[in-house]
Amino acid sequence: MQNDRLISASERGPSGPRSRRPLPPWVSTTALLLPTYGWLTLAVFLPLLTMFVFSFMSATPMGKAPIIFTLKQYRAFIDQPYLVGIGITSLLIGFWTTLFCAVLGFLAAVALVRSTFGKTREMLLILILLPFWTNGLVRVFSWTMVLRENGFLDSLLHMIAPEAGSIGFLYTRYAVVVGLVHGYLPYMILTCYIALVAIDDAIIEAASSLGARWWTILFKILMPLAAPGLISGAVLIFIPVIGSFMEPRILGGRVGVTMGTVIEDQFTQAFNWPLGASLSFTLLAVVLAIFATFSGVLRRGTVA
């Protein structure tokens, strides 16, 4: 009993109950961020660093050839000028895909926000997300059945005009853009939808009451206010599209040679990992340079 009183008195201390010292704020912050940044380091930063080191090697490290660190791989666009044309083709495909996604995605988001409510809107959002639930390879191969000669498009045309010729355009750059737009359009719709749904209806009602036409409301009010969504969608689409290889390979055929397919061939066919890594980082540098060039325009659009 006396020992219990002594222990109780020692715990209370001279100035009342003893309180535990709180942990420094940086400890809790580190504990919360460590899993996320640890996973990013293992899954993203270390592989990128490894590929960056490979890009300066003279040969694949898993082979028997002696390894010398050199800048030769980064001279590929000079030593092999045809890569410049392939790079321009990739940028053009990325531009047209992003443009079509911006037009179709913005209009679809406007219709979704202004014309639907409640469960109807939720059902349409689920339908928009549906492509994400299907395998990308199956989705691309399904387009070959639609776009090929005597495919679905031709069958539909011949039902209307039996004497008409074929309108199939499989194995063209147009087919590549169609497949890419189908795959990446949901990104643009969702980013524009998030921006548009935050616009106060009172602004639209005030413009209508003052006599503004629908095209004035669309181009002078909705589009500037939805600019952050358009810009975010463009970034999310353009960057992966210029490096895509599945759609150009399947839908483009011989004309579907892009930087993505060339890089894939270096890793899987030619087994020239240093060249594939250097082409990847060169493409990344070009993309960063493009966004740095237009960063002022993008910033003004976001502020607006």
Salt bridges, closest charged atoms under 4 A:
ASP79 OD1 - ARG75 NH2 3.35
ASP201 OD1 - ARG114 NH1 2.91
GLU264 OE1 - ARG249 NH2 2.52
ASP265 OD1 - ARG249 NH2 2.82
